[in-house]
């Protein structure tokens, strides 16, 4: 969405002058990245829906399968999630029996691990994930794929 000129409606005139100009904010990179991320998430979720798993859940499980049991704080950092957001997501997949959460080395830490049932959920949904991945890559092209991966590594 690009905003190039003052917006006029029957109730309000919006205009900016000098240092108060906000038109450049319509091209906000943060907003653009969030819109793109939501669109990609919806696309992946549509493909994964028949398998009863969301892309956020799929991604958490894949990381746990590949990395092995992880402290929740370390997992949140690796995934780029707030710890509270990850905890909410883990509660859902724990209820499905896809992960187990146990106390860590000290009273404040907890360790999460994928279960066999969680691994089976990932394996069952992998083909749908692959279709979503291919569709997303086709939509943004090779340059877009490279730029997105580079951006993810840099922030």
N, C-alpha and C positions, 0 to 999 in steps of 0.2 A: 504494500500500500504506500503510495507516494503522495505527499501533500504538496502541491506546487503553488497554490494561490489561496487567498483568503476564502473562507467558507461563509456563505450567506444563506441563511434560512429565514423563514418568515418571522421568527421570534428573536433571533440573535445575529449580530454581526460580529465576526471574529476577525480581528486584524492585529498585526503586530508591527512595531516599528523599531528600528535601531537594535540595541542590545537585547531587547525583549523578544526578538524573533524566535519562534519555536518551530518554524517549518523544518529546519534541519533535523529536528528530533523525530520526524516522521520516517527518517531513514536510519533509525537507531539499530545498531548491530546487535545489541542484546535482544531487542524485540524481534528482529528478524531471525535470530538463532532460536529463540524460544518458539516462534511460530513454526519454523521448520522442524524442530524437535517434536512438537505436538503432532504435526502432520505425519512424520515418520512413525511415531508411536501408534497413531491410529491405524496406519497401513499395516504394520506388523501385527497389531492386536486383531485386526479383521482376519488375517491369515491364520492366526493361532487360536482364535475363538473356538473352532470345532474340537480342539484338544483340551479345552478348559483351562488354558494357561494364558497369562498376559506376557508381553515381551519383557516387562520389568522382572517378573517372576522367573521367566526363562533365563534372562541374563544373570540374575543372582545365582540360580542353580548351576549354570554353566561355569561361572567363576568358582563356585565352591567345588565342583567336580574337578576342575583343572588344578586349583590351588590346594585343595584339601581343607580340612577343618581350619577355621579362621576365627580370630577374636573379632567381635562385632565392630569395634572401633577401627581396626585395621581393614576390615572388609568395606566399611563405609568409606574410608579414605580411598581405597583402591577403586571403588565404583564411582567416586565423586559425589556421594550422597551425604546429606546430613544424617547423623546417627539416629535421630528420632524418626526420620523418614524410612530409613532402613529397618528400624525396629518394627514399625507398623507393617511394612511389607513382609518381614519375617514372620510376624504373628499369623498372617493369612496363610503362608505356605507351611507353617508349622501345623496349623489346624488341618491342612490337607495331608499331613504326614510326609511331606517332601523334604523337610529338614528336622534336625533335632538340635536343641539348644541346651547346653549344659554349663555348669559353673566353670569358670576359668581358674587360673592359678591363684588369684586373690579374690576377695569377696566382691570387688567392684567389676570384674570382667566376666564376660560370658563368651563361650565358644560355640560356633554354629557349624554344622556339617550337613551335607546332602545325604539323604537316605537312599536305599535301593529304589524305593518308590519314586523319589525325586529324580533319580537318574533315569528311571523308566519313562517318566513324564517328559523329560528332555528328549530322549531317544524317539519317543512317539511323535513329538512335535517338530523334530528337526527338519523334516521335509517341508513343512509349512513355513518354518523360519527361513529355509533356503529360498523358497519362492518369494517371500517378502524381501529378502536381501537382494535377490536378483532384480526384482522390480524397482527397488530403491536405487540400486546401482545404475540401472538403465535410465531412470528418470533424471539422475544428476550427472551421468557420464563419468568417464574415467578421471577427468580433471576434478570434478566435484568430489568423487570418492577420495582421491588423494588429498584434496584440500580439507575435507572433513576429518580425515584421519590425522593430518598434520595439526589441525586446530585442536583436536582432542588431546594430542600429546603435548601441546604447548601451554595449555591453560591449567 
